[in-house]
Amino acid sequence: DAGVIQSPRHEVTEMGQEVTLRCKPISGHDYLFWYRQTMMRGLELLIYFNNNVPIDDSGMPEDRFSAKMPNASFSTLKIQPSEPRDSAVYFCASSSGTENTGELFFGEGSRLTVL
Amino acid sequence: QQQVKQSPQSLIVQKGGISIINCAYENTAFDYFPWYQQFPGKGPALLIAIRPDVSEKKEGRFTISFNKSAKQFSLHIMDSQPGDSATYFCAARGADSWGKFQFGAGTQVVVTP
């Protein structure tokens, strides 16, 4: 399996611009997670989906952030408008609900820099 | 407020030495405690995990020690190698919140030759 695939790997944008991050989970996994990683706050769970339905979005920082999962093989995280404090590495992860431990399989991340 | 507290923030160990990372938690509903390893430019990957019904789990050079009464668990890396240089995260999850892992702040481990 190819693993969790994220794009773009790097994004540099200017404040106020819209940013869209994309994720393809591992085939057959029914859970998808979006995390944000910064030096100050570590790994933060933003939102997660089960069978394409958002289950918990309590970690989404504010209304500028939105996430969708239109089908089992694709999810997006959108920031509009972006701000410099959104600069971070955004990780997508997937897991299987049928596997006892729910091991998270992370992608390689999308490094976002907002100028 | 971080539900899982991890220390130290960083450590340097010589090749062949032992690396020890500690984590503490408050929520007694947590029932699964994994450790993730992250190399620069990569996403975290599961290293080893434990449930509270055992006090120790060993996989190769990596051992988790678990103290349920103290609500603490630790990762020991025996015979540390330069290839072990990475950031290590402890995490915890409750049975009632299957999808929500609480991660520690991470420990950057550097193993010197």
Interface residues (C-beta under 8 A of the other chain):
Chain A: V4 Y31 F33 G42 L43 L45 Y48 N50 I55 D56 F91 A93 S95 G97 T101 G102 E103 L104 F105 F106 G107 E108 G109
Chain B: Q2 Y32 P34 Y36 G41 K42 G43 P44 A45 L46 A49 F89 R93 W98 G99 K100 F101 F103 G104 A105 G106
